Amino acid sequence: MNVPKQYKFILATLGLIALILGVYKANLLVNTKTTFVADEIYQVTYRYFFKTDTSRTIIRAYLPKNNVRQEITSQKSTLAPTIKFSSYADGTNLRGNWTTEVNNSYESVSYSFSFRGKEQFFGLPENFRPVRKGMEQYLGATKNIQVNAEPIAELARHLKQSTRTDKETIQALFAYVHQIPSAPIITLTDALGALERREASCNGKSRLLAALARHLGYPARIKGGIVLKESNKRTSHAWTEIFINDDWVSFDALNGHFAYLPANYLELYIGDEFLITHTPGIQFDYSYEISKQEFLPMLNENAKGSQQLTAFSLWGLVKNKSISKNNLFLLLMLPLGGLIVALLRTIVGIRTFGVFLPVLIAFALLETGFLTGIVLFLFLILFVGLITRPFDAMGLLHTPKLVISLTLMVLVMALGNYLGLAFDISWLSSLTLFPTIILTISAERFSKLIVEDGFHKATGTLLQTLLAVSVCFLLFSIKGLDIILILFPEVLLLVISTAMLLGRYVGLRWSELIRFRPLLNIKPL
Amino acid sequence: MLRNFFKVENPKGVIGLNRRNIEFIYPNNQRKHYTLADDKVKAKMILHEFGIPCARTYAVIERISQIKSSWSKLQSHTKLVIKPAKGSGGGGIKILSKGRDGTWQSSGKTMTDAQICQHITSIISGLFSMASNDVCLIEECIVPDPFFAEIYNEGVPDFRIITLKEQPLMAMLRMPTSKSDGKANLHQKGVGIGVDMKSGTLTQVYDGKHYSDHHPDNENSVFGKKIPYWFTMLQLAKKTAQAFPLEYLGIDLVIDKIKGPQIMEVNVRPGLGIQLVNKCGLQRSL
């Protein structure tokens, strides 16, 4: 390597800046480290609107609590001074209570909090330990969970018949309830009703599964909550929990989650209850405002140093919603991908169509999936390269011909998209994810290469481009790389210094070691 | 990196594309002057200006509208070459000669005037030059010196001399073969023959894979064969290098039966295969 002096100075400066910033922020990050690493974060607001009664009006609703898989912070209640709010423990549940003495007036209250959730998998053993005492209340019949009703008893016996272990029994019960067609029934459906109507919503299905389990001697209960997603909704959710080896295990027979609770399930209360209750006869309306929050798993936003860390990194851009996390990631990956291609070209000596094409194709692959994407890329290049051949023969000028190629490329993409939509083929409808213009130029160059250097060399270049695409794709798939790049964008300074070194690399490329083999002494070590 | 698995020794001082670009081309050739060499018409103007022998120019056609009139004026010649001014790798070059019946022949096939004009149109449209347009150069056809017939008797062989700061570094003789369609380029199945710079003699034949002592189409040994006009050619190469404001060049020469050595063209990015042909790296030839 032949590096002039002024180079060394620039390299050292860049390295030093990156190092100082990096160490400073890494230190902040260590100090803000959380023990609770969430998978998803949501901001949730309950909103209740009502007209008060002629006497005291009461609204009650369950409030979320912390547990092993959900963390609730920043609870905030907003209300008029005439309304009193209190929260109290109701058994193991937490309940909010809004009371007002004001008569005949329109009021609104809200309660908001931040939810950090983790998904939870439960491993089930083949056979369960015997149920300990004190679980009787989770085995008996209630008004809506008719454990001993004859159709339920018969179904439970029938389902158990062909199973050998406890796990298989639970699987059979779950499968049966899961296959009942789901219907958005707002009114209360009890266990028996769900079975007889052959359709049910979450509350009917959760009760039926609980009734079947209880009949066979497995303690079961209803869990109430909300499935969180970016929306403004009114539906709450209920699922079943079965007590297995001293643990309450989640089963959602509506959404098909067997012994699994997704990260976006907000748990609110235990028991066959209603999320909201209020003084009867009043006008009442409600909604749940839910917004998904972008976040970095490592970064505890509530900790002290996190604001400095946000200010000294690009995370602030995402927090202020000026750019989405994904777009920012793609932007930051561009130089890194470019560096990879530069390394492959100047050190390995592979030939690629363009410098940044492999990087952009790798981006498209992140959306389409690796194999599908590679096949689509090959198809586009070959197809457009070949259908423009007749235009070559016409002896057209270069620039107008490029316009024809571009038009054909856009048409092929649009057609693929249309067909994909019409026949519901998802990989076809992802054609437009590819960088059109660069792809066109490559197709053009490919068809020209075939003429100039023959099909052999042209396909060689194409395959080497695919190799570069694969390497870039592997790089982009590294987990946590997005976090590092967003929190430590100074990594890009190192990209500049690496490129400066690479730009002065005078050694033989690996491909040249093969080419000049007769003149070199190459011995394996 | 590969050096962790292999021990690579480079006793012959072979240079790769990286070193060629950084140490030979960038410091010696300014990009603004590239066009003087890349454009054959401009290159010939410089050669003419300095009185350096090169093929006579019969016509330079810049516009499609000029093709017909220019072509009709060339009918008195019996042999000529049509080439794109900015072509590369020998693309678009056609050697035409008049047959007994007065028709033009190219690679053994008759070409009508319409076909020839079509070819010139393609050249001007930039089909062979990675550009949106080009200029067509029609010049005298070189008749190779009988010396070459002793090795192989088809096509036009040429010498490539690499010069750095006006000093010849390395040279080779490129010859067509029965498989190369009259072209002498190594990557178009021509062969390269090494040249001993000091004595002006041929060394070994390299066909891109193997070394031998004879042209692939016959058994005549080439080793030690004296190259005619060798020192004249070295002088010509030096003179050419002085004429151009470019310090690292690949100069192509041919030897005409009657007129002797002629400059064919000048390259700013000469290929590295010459090292293989001579079994010697450019670094060591410094």
Contacts between the chains, C-beta under 8 A, distances in Angstrom:
chain1	res1	chain2	res2	distance
A	2	B	22	7.4
A	2	B	23	7.7
A	346	B	18	5.9
A	347	B	1	6.7
A	349	B	16	7.9
A	349	B	17	7.7
A	395	B	118	7.7
A	395	B	121	6.7
A	395	B	122	5.5
A	395	B	125	6.1
A	395	B	127	6.7
A	396	B	125	7.8
A	397	B	125	5.7
A	397	B	126	7.1
A	397	B	132	5.9
A	397	B	133	7.5
A	398	B	125	7.9
A	398	B	126	5.8
A	398	B	131	7.3
A	398	B	132	4.8
A	399	B	132	5.6
A	452	B	89	7.1
A	452	B	91	6.8
A	504	B	22	6.6
A	505	B	18	5.5
A	506	B	15	7.9
A	506	B	16	7.7
A	506	B	18	5.0
A	506	B	19	3.9
A	506	B	22	5.3
A	506	B	23	6.2
A	507	B	16	7.0
A	507	B	18	6.4
A	507	B	19	7.5
A	508	B	8	7.4
A	508	B	10	7.3
A	508	B	14	7.0
A	508	B	15	7.9
A	508	B	16	4.0
A	508	B	18	7.6
A	508	B	19	7.9
A	509	B	16	5.5
A	509	B	17	6.7
A	509	B	18	6.7
A	510	B	2	5.4
A	512	B	14	7.9
A	512	B	16	4.3
A	512	B	17	7.0
A	512	B	272	8.0
A	513	B	2	6.8
A	513	B	6	7.8
A	513	B	8	6.4
A	515	B	276	7.7
A	516	B	14	4.8
A	516	B	16	7.6
A	516	B	275	6.8
A	516	B	276	6.6
A	518	B	211	7.7
A	518	B	276	6.5
A	518	B	279	7.3
A	519	B	10	7.9
A	519	B	12	4.7
A	519	B	14	5.0
A	519	B	275	6.6
A	519	B	276	6.7
A	519	B	279	6.3
A	519	B	280	7.6
A	519	B	281	6.6
A	520	B	8	6.0
A	520	B	9	6.7
A	520	B	10	5.7
A	520	B	12	7.7
A	520	B	14	6.5
A	521	B	7	7.8
A	521	B	8	7.3
A	521	B	9	3.9
A	521	B	10	7.8
A	521	B	11	6.6
A	522	B	6	5.2
A	522	B	7	7.3
A	522	B	8	5.3
A	522	B	9	7.7
A	523	B	6	6.7
A	523	B	7	4.8
A	523	B	9	7.8
A	524	B	5	6.7
A	524	B	6	5.7
A	524	B	7	7.8
A	525	B	4	7.7
A	525	B	5	6.4
A	525	B	6	6.6
A	525	B	7	5.6
